[in-house]
Amino acid sequence: MDNTHHDFGSMLRFVENNYASLGITEGELGFADSRATDNLSGFFNLTQAPRKFAVVPAAQSADFFINDTRPQEAPDRDDD
């Protein structure tokens, strides 16, 4: 069991640590990361080979969504 305290700053610290080669240095993404006690590295094994791509079956084809002419709705409707 891992009792490491995580907060929003931990996510920022993770980004900073993994994208330092792009010029994002520790502390650049705001004050929250300076308070972070962890960088979430315990959640990820970034040296592991990626999983093989798997197609997720869908009820409709891509063409259905590309050519859909129905009026757009908000993704989260509170009136239901």
Residue pairs with C-beta under 8 A, 6 or more apart in sequence:
2 42
4 37
4 38
4 42
5 37
5 38
6 38
6 40
7 32
7 35
7 36
8 32
9 32
9 33
9 34
9 35
9 36
10 36
10 37
10 38
10 39
10 40
11 40
12 29
12 30
12 32
12 33
12 36
13 26
13 33
13 36
13 38
13 39
13 40
14 39
14 40
14 41
15 24
15 29
16 24
16 25
16 26
16 27
16 28
16 29
16 33
16 39
17 26
17 39
17 41
18 46
20 26
26 33
27 33
27 34
